[in-house]
């Protein structure tokens, strides 16, 4: 005896998925989610494949994608399993960023309520997606459209690293903590004892960018630290004048290795 494949009417699917009937009608109208077939009485009927497609649509909607973007993904050449695995990787990265944000917020709140003492290096707050997008827009506006391609290369390079952005941020905290320690000890910006620390910092920037960080590029980064108010505020939270000292140290170092 042949097993009958269960089909759902539009009302049943709406109740099952939490999506409104009106939304399902709209998805049908734009070709995003067609019913398996339409019965003689005019009822839309949906089978297993359509249920899975709707689930995938809802995954992408929750991620903030537009319906047009979702249609492009679903109608592309990639198979569903590959699409879902790629999407899972994106969500996992986002979850890691959220976890970092929550951990930093908890430490800050504990410090402000005198329940704990927050160390200087712990002030490095992870950036959320909206903030990161704002920085990218600022870079493109400041340095021109070629910067968009460089940002894309950087993202690809970071995505291919075993520890991803979290690992790079750990290395950044360590590198900048060393430089902050030198500043606190009164080391002047052009002192040669900073060279090993700045070698490490510049190499880290190359890993972030997925490209060489030559002296000119390093000077450009120093200028960004000086020009963008978020970076100025970030370094001034550590200590007054550190936002000036670090770019000065970077520029002196770049001049030395250029010579």
HELIX and SHEET records of a PDB file:
HELIX    1   1 UNK A   10  UNK A   17  1                                   8    
HELIX    2   2 UNK A   21  UNK A   29  1                                   9    
HELIX    3   3 UNK A   48  UNK A   62  1                                  15    
HELIX    4   4 UNK A   67  UNK A   74  1                                   8    
HELIX    5   5 UNK A   80  UNK A  112  1                                  33    
HELIX    6   6 UNK A  120  UNK A  123  5                                   4    
HELIX    7   7 UNK A  129  UNK A  143  1                                  15    
HELIX    8   8 UNK A  146  UNK A  159  1                                  14    
HELIX    9   9 UNK A  164  UNK A  184  1                                  21    
HELIX   10  10 UNK A  192  UNK A  194  5                                   3    
HELIX   11  11 UNK A  195  UNK A  209  1                                  15    
HELIX   12  12 UNK A  215  UNK A  227  1                                  13    
HELIX   13  13 UNK A  229  UNK A  238  1                                  10    
HELIX   14  14 UNK A  242  UNK A  258  1                                  17    
SHEET    1   A 3 UNK A   8  UNK A   9  0                                        
SHEET    2   A 3 UNK A  44  UNK A  46 -1                                        
SHEET    3   A 3 UNK A  37  UNK A  38 -1                                        
END                                                                             
